[in-house]
Amino acid sequence: MTESRFPVPEQAKIGSHLTPEKYQEMYQESVDSPDIFWGRQAATIDWFKAPTKIKNTSFDKNNLSIRWFEDGELNLSYNCIDRHLPTKANTTAIIWEGDTPDQDKHISYQTLHNEVCKLANGLKKLGVTKGDRVAIYMPMIPEASYAMLACARIGAIHSIIFGGFSPNAIADRINDCDAKVVITSDEGRRGGGVVPLKVNVDEALQDDKCPSIQHVVVFQNTGGDVEKQSRDIDWKTLTDSCSFNCEPTVMNAEDPLFILYTSGSTGTPKGVVHTTGGYLVYASMTHKYVFDYREGEIYWCAADVGWITGHTYMVYGPLANGATTLLFEGIPTYPDVRRICQVVDKHKVNILYTAPTAIRALMAHGDFPAEGSSCDSLRLLGSVGEPINPEAWHWYYETIGKGRCPIVDTWWQTETGGVMMTPLPSVTDLKPGAASTPFFGIQPALVDSDGKELTGEAEGNLIIKDSWPAQARTVYGDHERFIQTYFSTFDNAYFTGDGSRRDADGTYWITGRVDDVLNVSGHRLGTAEIESALVSHSAVAEAAVVGYPHDIKGQGIYVYVSPVEGIEPTEELTKELIKWVRKELSPIASPDLVQWTSGLPKTRSGKIMRRILRKIAANEHSQLGDTSTLADPSVVDNLIENRLVR
């Protein structure tokens, strides 16, 4: 296969942290002498007690050990704020760009310190202490980052719930981690509309469905008329009398920092646990080298705080490096599709990091998204969430980057904590759509279904052979699930769940998920979670969910539904079912196509053959393979005949 290749732009080499030779030297040391390499990287952050034990890891599923800097002590909030105050007190830490172009704020490191300390003291007044879990369900406003950093300051473990999730999904996540407090706002703004955050929280908590919750802290964002409950505490009332100073709690490097829920192949979301020291070292380092961040630059990660990208590359990584990070409340297409480029020009953004979904949505409008904007300030572009297709890559490179900005197309996961493979802007030739080369310390490999490592040009299952500091440590409350999910498929390796191809140059290309998790617009969704929502509807007897190629989202959601006996499928019922999933789970999980069927392809043991359903949904029914194990092969013909076309 021949792919286009772009050499490293000359301007990307000027003032860069890396050269090809420096990368090779550092990478080799990171693999051969990890204690020396990571000990040196640990020294770039501030410790109350510097670690002497650097790496203590084993991927043996019977003796799993993932510990980094385990005798070190630090505080993440201190590293993101306090240590910068002597030189950066008046430097902008956060630029907030509102939903509409007339709204923005510049928040200095001193103001950030004051607001975080006030909230941290307020949480302490509510009885929140080290190790307590705090759920955060907030819009894209500065207060969301205040909440994260306040929790980190006092040692509370935060769990951010994406603002698009429904009350049921909120309740599931609160109950799984036994959160003590919820931090939310009256409403959020998005695309000119409002998001009823407080209403959703109230519904999630009604009838004592979440008995662990003692308080709900409510920030008045829009001034919307929301009902006050006895457990509610107004953010301003809580913090107004609080001190601007809050001594940071001393945390062990392996103390948990946050829990972030990600979909799995079973119906229950996984609460992935990240710890403090290793995560911070890796977040800081990857932000510096992947984006080749330089002092004084304006950095914009156009992600949501509710996803891992928002944690690592919108808040913690940039602030640890004393950067100016931009938070965007709106959407790329509001008030119109020129918004992204207008924000770049308005704030003189140097680095833009966004998702292929957003890029494809803008690309559909040709050159119009860049009309009236120069984007001259841009030096680097990034992509995150899923592999970017070459057409979108070229559009991004030419229309937004004007053919002069390297694109770092990053591959990583919620569980990895930070970027694992990426082009490096001053090091790597650019191949549109490629995950490219491993970051320092990352040892990828391809194996076949039996676990045999494949060499040279090959395609197989992507594994990682050794640990890295930001790696998740466990699934909250279910360590066995953590082991079974990531370490039981292949011996002595972390299984990413992704397939990959390696070309003749050694470049890696991600080919997609090999389990039943969808990647819709960069958001991972478990098929079982969506199926569970579908079958909870009274009209549905059985459901199977698969992904299919989608021009905008990357993967669309294709649903096969069998109705209960006596129910006649109608267009109205289909619309009702889509609304049902939106309510039960999230608008992101809304089915794109719903095919009603009297039966699903099953083996004689009753297992649904999703491989066949995926092929039919993708219109590849000529490549179904062996169907001899099906209990009723005629079901397949019926599904093909009635396949929906988008």
PyMOL commands that set and color helices and strands:
alter all, ss='L'
color gray80, all
select helices_A, chain A and resi 10-13+20-32+34-42+76-80+82-88+109-125+142-154+167-177+197-208+235-239+277-290+308-320+339-347+356-363+368-370+390-400+414-416+479-486+527-535+571-584+587-589+610-617+621-623+634-641
alter helices_A, ss='H'
color red, helices_A
select strands_A, chain A and resi 55-58+65-68+73-74+92-97+104-108+133-137+157-160+181-185+188-190+193-195+215-219+232-234+251-252+256-262+270-275+298-301+324-328+351-354+380-383+407-409+421-422+437-438+444-447+453-454+458-464+474-475+494-502+508-513+517-520+523-526+540-550+554-563+593-596
alter strands_A, ss='S'
color yellow, strands_A
deselect
rebuild
show_as cartoon
